[in-house]
Amino acid sequence: DEDVVKVDLRYDKFVSESLQLRLAPNSRHKWLYFPKLVKDELLLFKQYDSDPGADVCYAFHCAFTHPHELFGVSPRESIEVRVVAFFPAQPSTCQDLLQSPVTFPSAAEVAAQLLSVLERPEEWPSESLEQVRRHVLRDVHGASENLMKLLVSWHSALDNPAASMPGASAEQQEEVLNLLRADDFQGKLWSLFRNTSRRI
């Protein structure tokens, strides 16, 4: 365990944490190499286990440059798939090895950011702007709820590099939605579109 170190993984919008192996020779380390895997074979290894009685909690892995790589041969390619498995068991007393996986702005800060979208309609795609306008004039409440949920969902998507709160839980998303409602998102949206002759 003395060779295991915690490192920060820094992204544009949040910081996560991971475990790495200290770069130091150790006779207890054992590395395995699989040079002849074919496409119908796979490697399965565990990245984390919350069970304190587990024999193995994680497996370190890496890529390397083969010292005897043949010239002109296409490099090997691989596909990585990650799976989370939950098993019924007694409540775990194992202390978490990692801190909270994400840190992002408060719900109030995210709500303020989303409200500011209404102040910059000129940045909206023209087609989207017209669709929202028609929906607002037909049903302002429905349009407001749909737009708020769309914005919150977009800013919660893990695969969105511009998201303000990637991976936010349903409770966190609902907190932002409630703040938007309390800040009269619907009224501000109606003010933006009530004068249909206004040039945006």
C-alpha angles and dihedrals in degrees: 000000000000088000093056115093133181117235133185120243105207121200131174095264106021146015125235133179134233141174124246135180118248111250097240132114113259126173089213092063115096120191124193126202125197106198100169106046114147128205096267093054128079143184120230121195136163122246100184139000125188092198108106090204095055116122091218126029101176142356123221116220138176146167125244142182110259110233092214099043111153116242115248095016116130112250119252117261130204141188120222121206122182122205131185114208125194121199127188110248144135115298108282120244091188113125111237111259092205132050124235105311096229139030118193139157122295120269090253092054092049091048091051090050092051092047089055088063087074090058093059107049090148087072093057119101106260093235092052091046092055093047091052091046092054091047092048093051091048099042117357095182094051092044091050094050093046094048094046092050092046092052094046092047092048091051091049098052114118092211093053110097090195095052117127095208109019112191094015113169123244089256092053091048091049090051090057091047091052091051091051090051091048090050090055098249088166093054093048091048091050091049089054095055108023092096099061091186091061112114112231 
